[in-house]
Amino acid sequence: MRRLVVPDTGTAEAWRALARSCLKEGLAPSEIIWDGEHSERSLFDGEPPKRSSPVNNTVPRSFVALAETVCWHRDADRFARLYHFLWRLKDAPHLMGDRADPDLAQLRGMEKAVRRCQHKMKAFVRFRELGDPQGERRRFAAWFEPTHHTLEPTASFFANRFGDMDWRIVTPEKTALFEGGKLSFGPGAPKPEFPEDASEALWLTYFRNIFNPARLKVKAMTSEMPRKYWKNLPEAVTIPDLIDTAHARARAMAEAQPTLPPLRAEKARNQLAAHRSAWEGPGDELAEAIRACTACPLHRTATQAVAGVGPADAALMIVGEQPGDQEDLAGLPFVGPAGQLFATVAKSVGLDRDKAFVTNAVKHFKFTPRGKRRLHQRPDSREIAHCQGWLHAEMQRVKPKLVLALGGTAAQSLTGDGSRMLERRGTVELLDDGTPVLLTVHPSFLLRIRDQDEKRAEMAKFEADLRIAVEMLGVLEQGKAASTHGENR
Ligand code: URA
């Protein structure tokens, strides 16, 4: 039985050298005790020690990389596990690609844990300045408690990043010292008392300011920043308060709407504007002009173009994506399942659909034939751009007080940005002429949800969005009544 001691500095390299010579000698895993790892014996109980003939085979590079990381794991059996797998590899080099192999799976899990620990270390080491900030080389120190032995393999990251300073990172087991551009390692120590650091107040202010209460997801946050690290993070003292007040702050942000669309949306809108074919003919001929449109190939397969319908002075304009199968045949928007669902929800919240002008961002039905069925296809940005002139002309004609955009295609055509609808839904964005656009999802999104609980939840959100439309219309109409009243006096 051979007892091998792997040092705790230079560990990965030392293990590699030892493992290579054991392999060369033909020492089976059961003939080696890796330093202090008595538990490993249980792995091989009953296996008679055997000396095989010396082997001289090459080791896959992917194993070398794996071993280099796993060596820093806290598991006392890590060296034995690695050598056991290395021993198996010499007869079956394909094992490195065998995802079902339990030994490999275990090593991969350990590798992942070490990498995660390294990532946390890079993210959560907080330096305190020691000594004179005006000194020739500034000096810093940090205390960290890694889950695995990751100080050494991660230290080069800090050396690259803070190469022009002197620093040390103290952990319970080891200290990394970087002085005059040279990295070395010494014994660990208990948590030192650090002096106050003036830049810490600045960091706390910065952290408070970048914290977005509307994006708060406590579960995701605590998984990314586990609580065990909090005690060494200066900003952690602010987290409970930021969480407690997030709801109120997010509400205040929402109430401060409407907001202007982001700059990139503006850019996209300007590009789309180039496609505008503003209709300058009489308003009552607009629908006819739309039906005659052949600007894009969609007109070849669709039955007809479907223009908007509703009062020409409607306060509300509802914009969908494109006609569906039934709308294409009927020549009217929102008469199929999505339209019916919309009508039901609208009625339940007191939104009178008949008083609205109902239309679509794209006027022709886009589909792929599948047997006797015509399967809906989402219009692409060129098709949206071609039809944007028609939507614009409809808006010019109706001059709605409020536009309700149903889904990403409508949002793209109107605001230049069709993304992140689940985040933007229920919010209002302003068009160039000041017309407010209330964004929500498309009713066909609700029709596609299979899970009943999820469907109920989404329906409730959709209802809430339509309620906002009702409330906004009330306010906008009041404004109109008030100004009319004023004019009459
Ligand atoms: N979906 C839409 O977006 N518009 C319609 O007219 C029908 C279904």
Residues whose N, C-alpha, C, O or C-beta is under 5 A from the ligand:
A	BS01	URA	G320 E321 Q322 P323 G324 E327 P333 F334 A338 N360
